[in-house]
C-alpha cells in the first residue's frame, strides 16, 4: 500500500508542476488569455499565399452596377426600339424565341398580362416585373446567356426598349436612356409591397414619384 501511495503522490506533484499552480505564478492564466487582436492571430497563423490583390477603385466601380427603381445607377447612353429589334434577333431570339415567346428551358419574355391571379400565371416582363429599370439591370448583368455582360449601355437600353415595346408598354418610336427609363411605368408596378423588415430603408427601395 505504501508503494501505491508514493506513486499517487508523485503523479500529483508532477501535475501540479506542469499546471504552474505555485502561489503568485500567473503564467497558466496568461497562456489562456486571448491574443491582443484576432486579426494579429490570423496574420501570424496564416502563411503568405501570394494569391489575389487588393481591389482597385476600378475593380469596385466595375462591380457596383446595381440599378435602383428610381434610376440611380443607370449609365449614360440611349437606345431605340428599332435598334433593339435588330440586337434581339442577333443575340436573344435563339433562346427566347423570335417574339419573346420562350422555348425549351428559356422563359417567355412577352405576354401573360392579366394571368397573375390565374392558377398558372404567366410571369413575363410585361405581366410581372414592377420596374423598367430592373429589366435594364438584369439584361446588363446576365444576358445574353452565352456572353453575359457583353452588351454596351446603348445596346442594353435598346434591347430593353424593344422588350418593353413587345409587351405593349412603350411605342415603336421610343428611345430610352438614363433620363427617361425610370419614368416608364410597368403594368404590375402596384402588385408589389415594400420590405417590412425594420433594417431595410424603404426610401432606398421605393422609386421616387416621377409625375409621369
Order of alpha helices (4+ residues) and beta strands (2+ residues): alpha-alpha-alpha-alpha-beta-alpha-alpha-alpha-alpha-beta-alpha
